[in-house]
Amino acid sequence: MRPFLFILFLFGIGIFGFPVLFPESYWITVLIYAGIYGLIVVGYDLLLGYCGQISLGHNGLFAIGAYTTAIATTWFKLPSILGIFGGILITCLIAFLVGIPTLRLRGYYLAIATMGFGFIVESVIRTEYFGGSSGISGIPPLSVLGYTFISDISYYYLVWAIVFLSIILCIRIGETSLGRCMKAVHSDEDVAACMGVNVAKTKIQAFVFSAALAAVAGSLYAHYGTVISPNSFNIMLSVKLLLMLFLGGAGSIYGGVLGAIVLFALPEFLGHLERLELLLEGLVFIMILIFLPKGIAGGLGHMGEVAIQRIKKA
């Protein structure tokens, strides 16, 4: 068994078994939000960890998915499933149009360009046409095929089922020819082009797929909270997503989910030290990068390899 499959198996047991052991726990809500943001990071890892393209505009993609679903279900009274698919379609289309010019850039220039996209989306959703600073309220609970996800536990299992399916899908993509093209682009774009890789196409495919997962996460966020506002989609969200990714381990796919859990759990453990939250988050991040340069996933992967070797010897 591969080490990451062993870790994923244990992680799945812990996640899906938690509500059984603690059905009334406040941590269920914390883990729902961790799963939603972790879903964004899963797609982001495919873009950055595999393809090597940094984006600081994922707050905008997340917002488009959330606002499209909210508008579809509150203003036009459409079913939730149509709102979600509409959010995915519009987000992917915008990502494709934005990606054509911006993904020609590299490094810091790409980061700045995508950051500009994030600022544009944030400015648009702050206008009165989209509810202004108050946002959109009264978003109905998510309903699929006649079943409404009202309880936290039902929503918990829905979110984490989608997260694990996305992890498996992204890992599978990484093993296909597209995944190999992404890794080639990450290593050296010029060499990849000389080897016959369509660099522009590969970048756009990675960007659009990561946008699709961000849109799904936005829809889940909107239906769970029943209210959304521009403050939830500012540029600091993109920075935090980047922090989650490197904290968990870029290039591991599932590592970003671990990073999301850590960042959401940390404020709960801090308690009365809430004012020092950013300071302590920064210290934790620095310590992990120093002692675990491959992130939490890299450290767990090493532990998994050791455990498997001991099992084989036994």
N, C-alpha and C positions, 0 to 999 in steps of 0.2 A: 504493500500500500504506500502511495506517495505521502510524504509528510504533510502536505497541505490538505490532503483528503482526510487524514487522521485528525488534524486540527479542526477542519470544517465539521467533521462528524461530532466531535466533542462539543464544539461551539453550538451546533444545532440542538444537541440534547439539552444543553444549558438554557438556550433561548426558548425552545418550545416547552420545556419542562417547568420554567419559572412560574407561569400563571397557575399551574396545577398546585405547586407548593405554596404560592403566595397570591391567592386570587383577589385579595383586597388591598394589595400593596400599592402605594403611590408610585413605586418604581415601574409599574406597568405603563403609566403615562410617560415617564421619562424615556423608557425604552421604545415606546411608539415613535416619539420624536427623533430618537437616535436612529431608529430604523429608516425613517423618512429621509433624514439628511445622509444617512449611510448609503441609501439608494442612489443619491446624486453622486456620491464619491465613487461608487462602483463604476459608473459610466465615466467619471472624470479620470479614474485610474487607467481606463482603456485609452483615453486620449493622451494623458501625460505620462503615465507609467510605461505604457507600451509604445505609443507613437511619439512621445517626446514633445508634445505641443502644449505649452502652458496657456491656460485661459483664466482670466480674472473677470469673465463676463457670465459665469454660470448663475450668478444671482439673477441676471436678466432672463435666462432660459427658465429657471425655476419660477420666476414671477409670471412669465407668459403662460406656462402651464396652469398655474393656480388661478390667474385672472380669467383665462378662457373658460375653465370649468365653472368658476363662480358666476360669470356672466351668463353662460349657457343655462345653468340650472336655476338661477334667481331671476334674471331678466326675461329669459325666453321659456322658462319652465320645461326645459328639455330633460330627459332622463339622465341620470348620472353617467351611465356608460357612454352616451353620446358626447357628453361634456368632456369626458376623459379622452376619448378618441379625437375629439376636436382639438383639445389642448395639445395632444401629441402631434397631430397633423400640422397645426399652425406653428408650433415650436420648431419642428423639423424643417418646415419650409423656410422660416426666418433664419434658422441656423445654416441652412444650405446657401441662402442668399448672402448672409454675412460672411460665411466661410470662404466663399469664392475670392473676395479681395483680401481679407485679413490673413488667411492661411498661406498667402504668398510670403508673408513676413516671417521672421525667425526671432527666437530668443526674446529679449526684452521688448523689442518692437511689437511682437505678437501680443505679449502680455498687456502692453499699453493700449493697443488697438482694441482688444477684447474688453479691457477695462472701460474704454470709451463707450462700447456697446452697452455695458452694464449700466453706466451713468444715463445713457439715453433712455433705456427701458424704465429706470427708476424715475426719471423726469416725466415720462409719458404717463405712468400710472399715478403720479401725484396730481395730474390735472383733474378738473371737475368732471370730465367725461367718464372717468373711472372711479369716481367717488372721492377724489381728493385725498387729503391726509387721513380721512376717516376710513377709507377703503370700502369694502363691500361686506355687508353683514347679512344674516339670515340665510346662509348657505345650507341647504338641506343635507341630512346625513347621507352617506354613500349607500346607494341601493343597486343591487345587481340581481337580475332575474327574479325580482320579487322579494328578495331578502335584503333587509335593511340592517346595516352594521351600526347598531345603536350602542351596545355595550363596549366598554374599553377592551375587554378580553377578546371579543370577536374581531375588533379592529386590529388588535395586537397581532393576532394570528394571520390576518389578511396581509398586513404590512410586512411581517417577517417572512411569510411565504413568498411574497413578491421579491423581497430582498434576496432570499436564497436562490430562487429561480434565476434572478438576474446575475448572481455570482456564478452559478453553473454555466449560464449562457455566455458570459464574458470570458470565462476560463476556456470554454469550448472555442470561442472565436479566436482566442489567442493561439490555439493549436491548429487553426486553419491557415490557408495560404494568405488570407487577409491579415491574420495575426503576425505571420512571418514578415509580411510587407511592412507592417507597422513597426516591428522591431528593427527592420533594416533602415527605415526612415529615421528612427530614433538614434541609431548608431551613427549614420552619416547620410544625409540626404543626397549628396552628389554621387557617392558610391552606389547608393540604392538606385538612383536614376540610371547610372551606367549599367547596372545589372538588369535593367528592363522594368523596374518598378515604376508604376505611374504614381509619382509622389503626390501630386495635387489631388488625385482621386482618392488615394489612401487617407490623406489628411481629412478630406471632407467627409468620407465615410465614418471615420472615427469621431469627428465633431458632431455629425448628425445623430449617430447612435447615442453618444453621451447626452445630447440634447433631448432625445426621446426619454431616457431614464429620468432626466431632470424634470421633464414635463409630467411624467407619471408621479414623481415625488411631489410636485406642486399640486396636482389634483388631490392626492391623498392628504396633503397638508390642509388644503382648503376645506375639504369635507369633514376632516376631524375637528378642526378649530371652529368651523361654521362662520368665521369672520377672518378677513385678511386685510392688511394695510401695507402701505409702501415701506414702513419701518422694518418690516420683516424681510425685505428684499434689497437692503442697501449693499454697498460695495464691501462692507466688512464681512458680509456673509461669504463672499468669494474668498476672502483672506482666510476665514475660518475653515472653509472647505479644503483649502490648500494645506492648512495646518492639520486637519483630520487625516488627509492623505499621507503626508510625510510622517505623522505621528504613528499611524498604523503600519506604514510600509508601502511606498510606491512600487508598482509593478507586481503586487501580489494579488490584486483584485479584492480579496476579502479583508485585507489589512485596513483599508479606509473605514470599513464598518467598525472594526475594533477601535480605531481612532475616534470615530463619532461617539461610541459608547463612553470612552474615557472622558472626552470633553463634556458630555452631558452629565456624566456621573460626578465629575470633579466639583462643580458648584454645590451639589447636594451634600458632599462630604465636608465642604468648607464651612458650611453653616454660618456662624457669626463672623467669619472672615470674608464675607461676600465682597467687601470693598477691595480686597486684595486678590480677587478672582483672576484678573488679567495678569497680574504679577506672577501668581503661582502657576497659571497655565503656561506662561512663558518659561518659567524655571523648569517645569516638567518637560516641556518641549526640548529645551536645551540639553537637559540631562539624558533624555532618550536618544537624541541625535549624537551625543558624545559616546554613550555606552552601548546604544543599539542603533548604529548608523543605518541599518536596514529596517528600522521601525520595530513595532511590537510583533508584527507578523514574521519578520526575519528572526527575531529572538525565539519565538514560539516554534518556527520551522526547525531551528537548530535543536531545540529541546525535543521536538517530534522525531528527528532523525536519531537522536541518542536513545529515545524510548523504544523506537522500532528495532534498533540494533540490539538492545538488551533483551527484547522479546524474542528475537531470532536466536540469540545465544542461549536463552533459557529453553 
